[in-house]
């Protein structure tokens, strides 16, 4: 399996009032971005770890890190290794006493832990090729630096996804269209779940 090193680009709101975020990952220097739709709790955990912010009480991923530290378990790397039916899957490569163990994880949990353990984040090259979307860095900055209103930020990303879906269908690139459709569907699913839980 060919792996590529990813860097976290940031979190962007995907739509107003939904609590859904797009976590953007990219190979360094590449315009190809991997958007992973995550909920607000996962987004908060990733954002806090990225900023090295310690809360008054530990979040679940902080607790996991503290537990691992006490028992001398280290996460050496995480890898987003599969994309099936619109879901990203990841693996944690853990090490204790010279023994390596691989544990399945949700991609959002794996990334939250990678930031805490300061270990590299990889993706299977096939997953990046299948799910990557070309987004210019200037468009990401525009989304981040625009009006602080959530809906303005969200509409940029959702609009990009919809435009790329339309373009993929027009070009008869149906594999890419399915990925984009699944991403849009996941945003709407998270929005429905968030609204139902309120």
PyMOL commands that set and color helices and strands:
alter all, ss='L'
color gray80, all
select helices_A, chain A and resi 40-50+60-70+107-117+125-131+137-145+150-170+174-197
alter helices_A, ss='H'
color red, helices_A
select strands_A, chain A and resi 3-13+21-27+32-38+74-84+87-96+99-106+120-124+133-134
alter strands_A, ss='S'
color yellow, strands_A
deselect
rebuild
show_as cartoon
